[in-house]
């Protein structure tokens, strides 16, 4: 079977791997000169380092994405801590460490919560009670995260200091917009999983390296990757699909789209219920912004690998000097910081954003005052993830469309997960499996 996959992001890469394993001939098209889509890297000349388009992180429970890395032989490029350990802080406060203690996995997390100094006893009690309820129940809520947590008697302290940083990081949406169903699925899959599943993993190289071997994998399986070849249109030609790119014409038996809804609308020239649903999605689903910044210093400072910040605009801080294993650049110490759901901050200029982050970092991590800030780089991802809400989540389409032979993958499709790397990887497998089931 001759199959075209349009888009070599995480979902397209996943679809290509799973379809190639079934001995199909895959042609994977990518309009840019590299794979990865929203997970990409580039060289910063002043620091002399490769940096990503934002700090990418994933849980040990991200089985789909980790399976891709295993197939491609890139698991060695993932930083795996010994246990779940996240430092929490706020301006003027001491670091409070949430980590697994005594036991491994979910029970270690629950015991770790008991010793978590950021929260009072009442807040801890209600968090543990909610976790216990999730362990025993498969019911999902149609409420927003804030509504759900409030009904579960989570205190204001617990919501602000514990739940909100996690929700922003995982769903790139405010707690008032994000659907509780997605939070519940992540909690059950990750934080209440086994010891490995609950760990927070980070790439210790430029993230492109995790999936770059896809080209050699496809070639070894009689398939191909076409970089810098943009698909311009897809239309039906009898029982085949005619694809026009910026280089030539093709014909394929099946097509998997691994693109945003807007890109699909522009190039799919087949009128159908699916094309109508794309229009509906575009009318009712916005995108959320993530702003990331890299900051370099002239002196090494001892800090935890992962720090959650509350009562600040900056939400997460990562100690790259402990995580990155590639050859270091010209500066001895660097941090990466993220702000999710960053529509308000996006209005600021790059210098203003860097000044804001430095001020907040110094207020939360006074150790940084011992070093001199030397260089910063702001990364703006204006359409980083779909903004799922309780009203539009029902619009997420399945991998199968009403066009025979056309399938769709992407973090915006109906995976039951937030728009994460894992959601994208799962969507690619689902598309390949639906295609296979219809042969």
VOVEXLO-29030 format. One record per residue (C-alpha): residue number from 1; x, y, z; residue in one letter. Coordinates in pm, whole numbers, plus 50000, padded with zeros to 5 digits. Layout:
VOVEXLO-29030
NUM / X / Y / Z / A
...
//
This chain:
VOVEXLO-29030
1 / 50000 / 50000 / 50000 / X
2 / 50136 / 50340 / 49895 / X
3 / 50064 / 50590 / 50174 / X
4 / 50132 / 50962 / 50199 / X
5 / 50176 / 51123 / 50540 / X
6 / 50167 / 51501 / 50530 / X
7 / 50362 / 51666 / 50810 / X
8 / 50666 / 51526 / 50995 / X
9 / 50592 / 51652 / 51344 / X
10 / 50555 / 51409 / 51634 / X
11 / 50217 / 51281 / 51513 / X
12 / 50337 / 51235 / 51154 / X
13 / 50653 / 51061 / 51269 / X
14 / 50447 / 50830 / 51489 / X
15 / 50206 / 50749 / 51205 / X
16 / 50497 / 50680 / 50970 / X
17 / 50666 / 50443 / 51215 / X
18 / 50352 / 50243 / 51285 / X
19 / 50247 / 50224 / 50920 / X
20 / 50599 / 50128 / 50806 / X
21 / 50601 / 49840 / 51056 / X
22 / 50307 / 49696 / 50859 / X
23 / 50524 / 49691 / 50546 / X
24 / 50350 / 49978 / 50370 / X
25 / 50547 / 50213 / 50147 / X
26 / 50542 / 50547 / 50328 / X
27 / 50621 / 50888 / 50183 / X
28 / 50651 / 51139 / 50467 / X
29 / 50630 / 51500 / 50348 / X
30 / 50764 / 51793 / 50551 / X
31 / 50752 / 52153 / 50429 / X
32 / 51048 / 52264 / 50643 / X
33 / 51405 / 52140 / 50640 / X
34 / 51377 / 51932 / 50960 / X
35 / 51145 / 51694 / 51140 / X
36 / 50978 / 51766 / 51471 / X
37 / 50709 / 52021 / 51392 / X
38 / 50644 / 52209 / 51717 / X
39 / 50935 / 52024 / 51879 / X
40 / 51234 / 52179 / 51706 / X
41 / 51578 / 52317 / 51782 / X
42 / 51809 / 52588 / 51651 / X
43 / 52155 / 52734 / 51719 / X
44 / 52200 / 53040 / 51939 / X
45 / 52521 / 53202 / 51818 / X
46 / 52592 / 53418 / 52125 / X
47 / 52579 / 53129 / 52374 / X
48 / 52715 / 52886 / 52113 / X
49 / 52451 / 52631 / 52211 / X
50 / 52162 / 52453 / 52045 / X
51 / 51836 / 52541 / 52216 / X
52 / 51480 / 52420 / 52168 / X
53 / 51178 / 52630 / 52080 / X
54 / 51084 / 52604 / 52447 / X
55 / 51150 / 52361 / 52729 / X
56 / 50996 / 52027 / 52636 / X
57 / 50920 / 51789 / 52921 / X
58 / 50732 / 51460 / 52942 / X
59 / 50630 / 51207 / 53202 / X
60 / 50756 / 50853 / 53225 / X
61 / 50394 / 50759 / 53149 / X
62 / 50436 / 50899 / 52796 / X
63 / 50451 / 50545 / 52659 / X
64 / 50372 / 50638 / 52299 / X
65 / 50646 / 50898 / 52265 / X
66 / 50900 / 50691 / 52455 / X
67 / 50821 / 50400 / 52226 / X
68 / 50913 / 50619 / 51928 / X
69 / 51244 / 50699 / 52094 / X
70 / 51302 / 50330 / 52166 / X
71 / 51237 / 50233 / 51803 / X
72 / 51469 / 50509 / 51679 / X
73 / 51738 / 50431 / 51937 / X
74 / 51729 / 50775 / 52101 / X
75 / 51626 / 50682 / 52456 / X
76 / 51984 / 50762 / 52561 / X
77 / 51912 / 51128 / 52493 / X
78 / 51652 / 51154 / 52771 / X
79 / 51736 / 51274 / 53120 / X
80 / 51571 / 51037 / 53368 / X
81 / 51588 / 51143 / 53736 / X
82 / 51608 / 50881 / 54008 / X
83 / 51259 / 50973 / 54132 / X
84 / 50991 / 51236 / 54099 / X
85 / 51135 / 51554 / 54252 / X
86 / 51001 / 51904 / 54192 / X
87 / 51103 / 52213 / 54389 / X
88 / 50829 / 52470 / 54452 / X
89 / 50893 / 52832 / 54543 / X
90 / 50742 / 53179 / 54544 / X
91 / 50884 / 53529 / 54608 / X
92 / 51059 / 53543 / 54945 / X
93 / 50982 / 53179 / 55028 / X
94 / 51216 / 52887 / 55089 / X
95 / 51230 / 52602 / 54839 / X
96 / 50983 / 52322 / 54920 / X
97 / 51056 / 51987 / 54758 / X
98 / 50782 / 51749 / 54647 / X
99 / 50940 / 51409 / 54595 / X
100 / 50863 / 51042 / 54625 / X
101 / 50960 / 50908 / 54965 / X
102 / 50986 / 50561 / 55123 / X
103 / 50778 / 50389 / 54850 / X
104 / 50809 / 50399 / 54473 / X
105 / 50535 / 50513 / 54237 / X
106 / 50199 / 50651 / 54346 / X
107 / 50234 / 50556 / 54711 / X
108 / 50570 / 50731 / 54728 / X
109 / 50408 / 51041 / 54578 / X
110 / 50131 / 51035 / 54838 / X
111 / 50382 / 50995 / 55121 / X
112 / 50589 / 51277 / 54967 / X
113 / 50285 / 51504 / 54982 / X
114 / 50267 / 51453 / 55359 / X
115 / 50612 / 51610 / 55394 / X
116 / 50556 / 51886 / 55137 / X
117 / 50622 / 52211 / 55326 / X
118 / 50452 / 52435 / 55068 / X
119 / 50106 / 52326 / 55188 / X
120 / 49932 / 52316 / 55522 / X
121 / 49783 / 51998 / 55668 / X
122 / 49428 / 52066 / 55547 / X
123 / 49545 / 52125 / 55188 / X
124 / 49751 / 51805 / 55192 / X
125 / 49459 / 51607 / 55330 / X
126 / 49223 / 51715 / 55052 / X
127 / 49483 / 51657 / 54777 / X
128 / 49556 / 51305 / 54903 / X
129 / 49184 / 51238 / 54939 / X
130 / 49131 / 51342 / 54575 / X
131 / 49421 / 51125 / 54458 / X
132 / 49273 / 50832 / 54648 / X
133 / 48937 / 50889 / 54482 / X
134 / 49103 / 50890 / 54137 / X
135 / 49271 / 50557 / 54216 / X
136 / 48931 / 50396 / 54267 / X
137 / 48720 / 50572 / 54005 / X
138 / 48713 / 50582 / 53626 / X
139 / 48454 / 50859 / 53611 / X
140 / 48548 / 51174 / 53422 / X
141 / 48412 / 51518 / 53488 / X
142 / 48263 / 51763 / 53234 / X
143 / 48357 / 52056 / 53456 / X
144 / 48646 / 52297 / 53421 / X
145 / 48949 / 52218 / 53636 / X
146 / 48865 / 52500 / 53876 / X
147 / 48503 / 52385 / 53911 / X
148 / 48609 / 52024 / 53962 / X
149 / 48879 / 52105 / 54218 / X
150 / 48644 / 52335 / 54408 / X
151 / 48379 / 52063 / 54425 / X
152 / 48646 / 51825 / 54550 / X
153 / 48706 / 52069 / 54839 / X
154 / 49057 / 52165 / 54733 / X
155 / 49170 / 52468 / 54931 / X
156 / 49269 / 52797 / 54769 / X
157 / 49626 / 52727 / 54882 / X
158 / 49625 / 52384 / 54716 / X
159 / 49480 / 52521 / 54392 / X
160 / 49724 / 52813 / 54372 / X
161 / 50041 / 52640 / 54494 / X
162 / 49995 / 52285 / 54367 / X
163 / 49726 / 52234 / 54104 / X
164 / 49759 / 52551 / 53898 / X
165 / 50131 / 52507 / 53808 / X
166 / 50062 / 52149 / 53697 / X
167 / 49755 / 52243 / 53492 / X
168 / 49932 / 52530 / 53317 / X
169 / 50230 / 52308 / 53233 / X
170 / 50025 / 52015 / 53102 / X
171 / 49735 / 52191 / 52931 / X
172 / 49864 / 52542 / 52851 / X
173 / 49531 / 52682 / 52967 / X
174 / 49397 / 52853 / 53275 / X
175 / 49230 / 52642 / 53541 / X
176 / 48902 / 52816 / 53458 / X
177 / 48914 / 52701 / 53093 / X
178 / 49090 / 52364 / 53096 / X
179 / 48855 / 52062 / 53108 / X
180 / 48882 / 51855 / 53425 / X
181 / 48853 / 51537 / 53217 / X
182 / 49200 / 51600 / 53073 / X
183 / 49347 / 51671 / 53416 / X
184 / 49201 / 51348 / 53551 / X
185 / 49340 / 51143 / 53261 / X
186 / 49689 / 51287 / 53316 / X
187 / 49680 / 51236 / 53692 / X
188 / 49573 / 50873 / 53657 / X
189 / 49826 / 50804 / 53383 / X
190 / 50126 / 50980 / 53529 / X
191 / 50131 / 51091 / 53891 / X
192 / 49935 / 50786 / 54005 / X
193 / 50132 / 50543 / 53791 / X
194 / 50432 / 50329 / 53880 / X
195 / 50772 / 50466 / 53980 / X
196 / 50893 / 50529 / 53625 / X
197 / 50559 / 50661 / 53496 / X
198 / 50550 / 50933 / 53762 / X
199 / 50895 / 51071 / 53680 / X
200 / 50932 / 51399 / 53491 / X
201 / 51170 / 51340 / 53200 / X
202 / 51360 / 51596 / 52993 / X
203 / 51561 / 51576 / 52670 / X
204 / 51930 / 51618 / 52752 / X
205 / 52013 / 51717 / 52393 / X
206 / 51843 / 51933 / 52132 / X
207 / 51500 / 51773 / 52098 / X
208 / 51536 / 51727 / 51721 / X
209 / 51788 / 51452 / 51791 / X
210 / 51516 / 51236 / 51946 / X
211 / 51337 / 51189 / 51615 / X
212 / 51597 / 51272 / 51348 / X
213 / 51671 / 50898 / 51287 / X
214 / 51323 / 50866 / 51131 / X
215 / 51480 / 50926 / 50790 / X
216 / 51714 / 50626 / 50818 / X
217 / 51438 / 50412 / 50968 / X
218 / 51207 / 50482 / 50675 / X
219 / 51480 / 50422 / 50420 / X
220 / 51561 / 50086 / 50581 / X
221 / 51194 / 49992 / 50546 / X
222 / 51157 / 50089 / 50180 / X
223 / 51000 / 50427 / 50256 / X
224 / 51117 / 50787 / 50239 / X
225 / 51122 / 51128 / 50407 / X
226 / 51090 / 51435 / 50183 / X
227 / 51217 / 51744 / 50363 / X
228 / 51158 / 52095 / 50224 / X
229 / 50876 / 51958 / 50012 / X
230 / 50550 / 52134 / 50085 / X
231 / 50220 / 51972 / 49989 / X
232 / 50012 / 52231 / 49804 / X
233 / 49692 / 52037 / 49738 / X
234 / 49527 / 51697 / 49785 / X
235 / 49236 / 51584 / 49570 / X
236 / 49078 / 51260 / 49462 / X
237 / 49165 / 51111 / 49124 / X
238 / 48940 / 50806 / 49076 / X
239 / 49029 / 50565 / 49357 / X
240 / 49365 / 50737 / 49410 / X
241 / 49471 / 51063 / 49573 / X
242 / 49651 / 51321 / 49364 / X
243 / 49904 / 51522 / 49564 / X
244 / 50074 / 51831 / 49427 / X
245 / 50387 / 51957 / 49605 / X
246 / 50626 / 52242 / 49534 / X
247 / 50841 / 51989 / 49347 / X
248 / 50619 / 51743 / 49156 / X
249 / 50290 / 51546 / 49133 / X
250 / 50220 / 51215 / 49309 / X
251 / 49947 / 50953 / 49339 / X
252 / 49878 / 50757 / 49658 / X
253 / 49635 / 50496 / 49783 / X
254 / 49584 / 50654 / 50126 / X
255 / 49663 / 50985 / 50297 / X
256 / 49722 / 51071 / 50662 / X
257 / 49718 / 51441 / 50747 / X
258 / 49940 / 51537 / 51038 / X
259 / 49879 / 51910 / 51021 / X
260 / 49689 / 52185 / 51198 / X
261 / 49320 / 52227 / 51103 / X
262 / 49402 / 52550 / 50921 / X
263 / 49666 / 52383 / 50701 / X
264 / 49431 / 52095 / 50620 / X
265 / 49157 / 52338 / 50517 / X
266 / 49394 / 52510 / 50273 / X
267 / 49516 / 52202 / 50089 / X
268 / 49235 / 51942 / 50107 / X
269 / 49028 / 51993 / 49791 / X
270 / 48761 / 51733 / 49872 / X
271 / 48427 / 51856 / 50001 / X
272 / 48299 / 51638 / 50285 / X
273 / 48158 / 51632 / 50637 / X
274 / 48519 / 51628 / 50755 / X
275 / 48596 / 51954 / 50576 / X
276 / 48284 / 52104 / 50734 / X
277 / 48399 / 51988 / 51078 / X
278 / 48736 / 52155 / 51016 / X
279 / 48554 / 52483 / 50955 / X
280 / 48360 / 52434 / 51278 / X
281 / 48679 / 52367 / 51473 / X
282 / 48847 / 52678 / 51333 / X
283 / 48547 / 52888 / 51433 / X
284 / 48528 / 52753 / 51789 / X
285 / 48881 / 52656 / 51894 / X
286 / 49150 / 52912 / 51971 / X
287 / 49519 / 52850 / 52031 / X
288 / 49720 / 52926 / 52342 / X
289 / 50061 / 53091 / 52360 / X
290 / 50372 / 52965 / 52537 / X
291 / 50661 / 53202 / 52603 / X
292 / 50998 / 53051 / 52690 / X
293 / 51324 / 53219 / 52772 / X
294 / 51681 / 53102 / 52805 / X
295 / 51905 / 53290 / 53047 / X
296 / 52281 / 53249 / 53074 / X
297 / 52506 / 53347 / 53367 / X
298 / 52880 / 53386 / 53421 / X
299 / 52896 / 53157 / 53724 / X
300 / 52756 / 52816 / 53814 / X
301 / 52483 / 52822 / 54080 / X
302 / 52359 / 52508 / 54256 / X
303 / 51983 / 52477 / 54198 / X
304 / 51737 / 52185 / 54162 / X
305 / 51674 / 52052 / 53812 / X
306 / 51303 / 52145 / 53807 / X
307 / 51145 / 52439 / 53990 / X
308 / 50777 / 52538 / 53993 / X
309 / 50718 / 52907 / 54068 / X
310 / 50391 / 53045 / 54209 / X
311 / 50266 / 53403 / 54262 / X
312 / 50479 / 53503 / 53963 / X
313 / 50425 / 53534 / 53588 / X
314 / 50710 / 53287 / 53534 / X
315 / 50576 / 52940 / 53608 / X
316 / 50856 / 52687 / 53559 / X
317 / 51235 / 52708 / 53571 / X
318 / 51474 / 52433 / 53458 / X
319 / 51842 / 52407 / 53546 / X
320 / 51986 / 52328 / 53203 / X
321 / 52337 / 52296 / 53344 / X
322 / 52230 / 51978 / 53524 / X
323 / 52016 / 51841 / 53242 / X
324 / 52192 / 51906 / 52910 / X
325 / 52466 / 51656 / 52828 / X
326 / 52582 / 51802 / 52498 / X
327 / 52905 / 52000 / 52476 / X
328 / 52847 / 52322 / 52667 / X
329 / 52867 / 52666 / 52508 / X
330 / 53061 / 52970 / 52627 / X
331 / 52864 / 53037 / 52950 / X
332 / 52900 / 52815 / 53261 / X
333 / 52537 / 52826 / 53376 / X
334 / 52197 / 52852 / 53211 / X
335 / 51827 / 52830 / 53294 / X
336 / 51519 / 52787 / 53080 / X
337 / 51189 / 52937 / 53195 / X
338 / 50834 / 52901 / 53067 / X
339 / 50508 / 53090 / 53084 / X
340 / 50203 / 52899 / 52960 / X
341 / 49872 / 53057 / 52859 / X
342 / 50089 / 53364 / 52798 / X
343 / 49856 / 53586 / 52595 / X
344 / 49899 / 53874 / 52840 / X
345 / 50279 / 53850 / 52859 / X
346 / 50302 / 53810 / 52482 / X
347 / 50223 / 54182 / 52449 / X
348 / 50558 / 54270 / 52610 / X
349 / 50882 / 54315 / 52420 / X
350 / 51166 / 54064 / 52453 / X
351 / 51372 / 54291 / 52679 / X
352 / 51070 / 54349 / 52904 / X
353 / 51008 / 53975 / 52930 / X
354 / 51371 / 53905 / 53020 / X
355 / 51372 / 54184 / 53278 / X
356 / 51050 / 54047 / 53431 / X
357 / 51189 / 53694 / 53451 / X
358 / 51517 / 53810 / 53605 / X
359 / 51332 / 54008 / 53869 / X
360 / 51106 / 53712 / 53954 / X
361 / 51392 / 53463 / 53953 / X
362 / 51596 / 53680 / 54188 / X
363 / 51293 / 53712 / 54418 / X
364 / 51235 / 53335 / 54426 / X
365 / 51595 / 53214 / 54397 / X
366 / 51823 / 53465 / 54576 / X
367 / 52123 / 53239 / 54502 / X
368 / 52118 / 53380 / 54149 / X
369 / 52235 / 53718 / 54278 / X
370 / 52580 / 53562 / 54320 / X
371 / 52613 / 53538 / 53941 / X
372 / 52591 / 53795 / 53663 / X
373 / 52328 / 53760 / 53392 / X
374 / 52508 / 53768 / 53057 / X
375 / 52264 / 53676 / 52779 / X
376 / 51898 / 53594 / 52721 / X
377 / 51682 / 53462 / 52439 / X
378 / 51302 / 53477 / 52424 / X
379 / 51102 / 53220 / 52224 / X
380 / 50739 / 53298 / 52138 / X
381 / 50508 / 53015 / 52032 / X
382 / 50186 / 53202 / 51955 / X
383 / 49995 / 52892 / 51844 / X
384 / 50168 / 52645 / 52071 / X
385 / 49867 / 52428 / 52154 / X
386 / 49492 / 52418 / 52091 / X
387 / 49299 / 52583 / 52371 / X
388 / 49066 / 52305 / 52483 / X
389 / 48766 / 52409 / 52691 / X
390 / 48465 / 52227 / 52830 / X
391 / 48259 / 52353 / 52534 / X
392 / 48491 / 52284 / 52239 / X
393 / 48654 / 51958 / 52353 / X
394 / 48365 / 51768 / 52190 / X
395 / 48480 / 51901 / 51850 / X
396 / 48802 / 51699 / 51850 / X
397 / 48775 / 51457 / 51555 / X
398 / 48868 / 51091 / 51551 / X
399 / 49145 / 50959 / 51324 / X
400 / 48889 / 50832 / 51074 / X
401 / 48718 / 51078 / 50839 / X
402 / 48417 / 51034 / 50614 / X
403 / 48652 / 51049 / 50313 / X
404 / 48747 / 50691 / 50238 / X
405 / 49125 / 50663 / 50252 / X
406 / 49183 / 50990 / 50440 / X
407 / 49289 / 50992 / 50805 / X
408 / 49396 / 51262 / 51047 / X
409 / 49649 / 51284 / 51329 / X
410 / 49763 / 51563 / 51559 / X
411 / 49751 / 51676 / 51919 / X
412 / 49418 / 51849 / 51845 / X
413 / 49241 / 51523 / 51754 / X
414 / 49041 / 51307 / 51995 / X
415 / 49306 / 51122 / 52195 / X
416 / 49157 / 51176 / 52540 / X
417 / 49482 / 51354 / 52634 / X
418 / 49586 / 51720 / 52642 / X
419 / 49776 / 51866 / 52345 / X
420 / 50112 / 51726 / 52455 / X
421 / 50393 / 51535 / 52286 / X
422 / 50229 / 51217 / 52414 / X
423 / 49892 / 51316 / 52269 / X
424 / 50055 / 51381 / 51932 / X
425 / 50238 / 51048 / 51937 / X
426 / 49921 / 50861 / 52033 / X
427 / 49725 / 51028 / 51753 / X
428 / 49976 / 50905 / 51496 / X
429 / 49944 / 50545 / 51613 / X
430 / 49564 / 50569 / 51614 / X
431 / 49561 / 50698 / 51257 / X
432 / 49790 / 50417 / 51138 / X
433 / 49580 / 50154 / 51317 / X
434 / 49248 / 50280 / 51173 / X
435 / 49403 / 50280 / 50827 / X
436 / 49526 / 49923 / 50875 / X
437 / 49188 / 49806 / 51005 / X
438 / 49016 / 49922 / 50684 / X
439 / 49245 / 49737 / 50441 / X
//
